[in-house]
């Protein structure tokens, strides 16, 4: 829409949500030169790769259509060439490279698996001054640039730094090699050669094409450039940017990475069913005794370093003092070029930053450290409490003023900025060691800035282990709309989309915005390819549930096991089982092991289990897929809210059935959850019970949605808990699921569920091709033109449709191939 407005869109999984949005937005960019860039936000690296794959497919189709149009209308071609020549004058020597047909295998563990020619086949490389770009129309189809950005840990190619898995460690080591003051006084061999090469040549590179994280790393290997800083630099001129939610929502990161993105840009949050949790986590801070103890050590080290600098380079401190008086050093390390991205930005949202000089009592370094020590001692005193308590920020600040010598608590709002300024002035590089003091400064800055939407919670012990002292002081953000508000206000269009956003009105309330478009789309199918069933009882008619009163019931656990045994004997290939928590999964698996249920399952399929270790889980997933591929079949045990439930697809034979054992409620006695539900009930009128149920059902929907990833796919969704049959649960499931779950499927026993599943699989196992879907659930170009004429459009349809691998939408050429294969058979 040419007017400013936001969109809330629910589309069933596997129906081409990503490719539909890319096709629409890129076409809109071409038609509207005033449109800014497309920023596509995802949650995981795997989702980022999928977006890039779809983006390449869409752009390939757009290029082919533009080429056809140029051939049919030479005047268009001439104007296109003129625009390219105009852009060429701004760029210094863009080189064209031939496509390479050969790919290199992994070379000695260096991570190089794509030759430079392969990268250049996606686009062009050149050098020259950077020209900031907006939408696709500003550069044309051939000049389009799409860039992915992730953390240093995911993009670093330095042999030593990249060998570490800890994100903070990688960040700290990178900064030790790239900080401006380190480069000024360090030997060349002690610096990062990739960053030096990027600084000397890569920072002026002109790229076009589409670059995944892997492509950026391969380009870095071949050109000797740092892929992380190259991607950071190219964001400002890219037409399409793909990165994580945090780069847009977390002010500490967005202030460093996304602050120059133009307001005309279009922002998409994909798989955004948990976006409120991301917002809250970005603005919440937790402190404990260990962090405060290490903070005191950090302050002592900074005092020692400050005394050393006072003796050796007092001018440096005096220069800092003058800049603070003039209010020139309040950015808090917002990724300026002179600081090389050394420090994170201010944790406060940009609209809430104070635009004034630093208070006089913390301008001097020694005064600030003394001020910070007083704050830490006050927080340590709070840790000695014996009773659970919470307070509003204003009350906590009032107590701080009474119990300490701090006369001006207002200075707390500048804590994070002042600390970053001091760290830069003292030229500190090993920032990983100073994480505790940064956390405390973050806590104090947020506490002093926001009076609404936050609570200060003190817990003398963990809720699950009340007999073990483990005090924690948490600044809890309870209002997700605080982090979303600047995004809605800054950008012209924000699209929030997922396959599981039901009910939509919950999101409009908890994010506190009024969308211009809020739509839940149905799934149109030529056959019933999903089978949602609610299994409420075992074959012995005893109810099954994971609720507290029944989770230790041996009869219930036996019925759960019998259900899985029967499904394993009926369903071919892969089955995925989700449990409500790790503890419950361990309890059930242990009981099944003692009852010989696991042995009966293994007669039909192999068993693999998700653990808290990422490497172990990845290994188990690979083995699971191998077992499915070789025909042995496998069962994968996972948990709701885990890695597998959020970012892994079990398409086709990898997931013919998903079983959800129980309702994945959050721990309802969690004090943090209670504070949030109280806030939602007070401000937005959302009853606590409704929100807790809503949160559980959206996690359930996300789990069962793993089973179908295209319209040619099919699978069974088994909800194994009698509570799913209640109206408060059913009404919160996505409509595209409930439409295929009639009343007779909402109260099944184990034997009935298996019988229904067997009939469903027999029907789905009949031969079917993409050709059968044309004109019913998918359109080729001819079908679209026919549909357009039936709708009475006056103008001839001259667009096109983008193809989507995830939605199995193929071009007519693919359809013809399929038809040819059927004829041969």
PEGIRA-V886697 format. One line per field, one symbol per residue. phi: phi as a letter, one per 30 degrees, with the letter a starting at -180 (. if undefined). psi: psi as a letter, one per 40 degrees, with the letter a starting at -180 (. if undefined). A space follows every 10 residues. Layout:
# PEGIRA-V886697
phi->???
psi->???
This chain:
# PEGIRA-V886697
phi->.dddlcbcbc bedicidddd dddddddddd dbeddddccc cbcbdddddd dddddddddd dddddddddd ddbedddddd dddddddddd ccidccbddc cccddechid idbbdedddd ddaccabldd cdccddddbi ddcdbcbcbb deedbdbded dddccddddd ddddddcbee ddddcddedc cddddddddd bddcdccbjb bdeddddddd ddcicddddd deddedcddb bbadeedccd edcddcccdc dddddccbcc hcdcdddddd ddccbbcbdd dddddddddd dddddddddd dcaddddddd edddddicbc diididddci idbdddddde dcddcadded dbddeddddd dddddddddd dddddcbdab bdeddddddd ddcbdddbde dddceddddd ddddddhdcd dedceedddd ddedddeddc cbibbccccd adddbdccda dbcbccdcbd ddddeddddd cdbbccbadb cddddddddd chbcddbbbc ddccbdbdcb bdbcccaddd idecacdedc dcddddddde ddededdddc ddicbccccd addddddddd ddddcidddd dddcbdcbbd cddddddddd dddedddddd jdiabccbbd icdddcbccc dhddbdabcc djcdddddcd dddddddddd dddciceedd dddedddddd dddddddbba dddaaccccc addddddddd dcdeddcddc bdedccacce dddddddddd ddddddeabd edddiccbcc dddddddddd didddddcdl bdcbddchdc dddddddddd ddddd
psi->idihiihhhh hiieefdddd dddddddddd egdeiaihhh hididddddd dddddddddd dddddddddd ddgddddddd dddddddddd ihghihiiih eiiiihgfee ehehidddde ddaiiaiaih hhibadddei ddehhhhiha iddeehehdd deeidhdddd ddddddeehd ddddeiidee ihdddddddd ddeeihiiah hidddddddd ddeeihdddd dddeddeidh hhaiddeddh dddddddeee hieeihhhhi ffdfdddddd ddeihhiadd dddddddddd dddddddddd ddgddddddd dddddefefe dffffideef fdiiiheiid eeihgiihid eedhdddddd dddddddddd ddeeieihii iidddddddd ddeiehdged ddeedddddd dddddefhdg dddedddddd dddddddedh eieiihhhhe iidegeehhg hihhhhhehd eddddddddd idhhhhiieg eiiddddddd efihidhhhh iihhieigei ghihheiade ehihieidee eehddddddd dddddddded hibihhhhid iddddddddd ddddeedddd deddiihihh iehddddddd ddddddddde ediihhhaii eaddddehhg ibeegehhhh hihgiiheeh dddddddddd dddefhiddd dddddddddd ddddeedhei eeiiihhhgg hddeeidddd eeiideddde gideeefiid dddddddddd ddddeiiiid ddeheceiha dddddddddd efhdihheba hiihddefhi iddddddddd dddd.
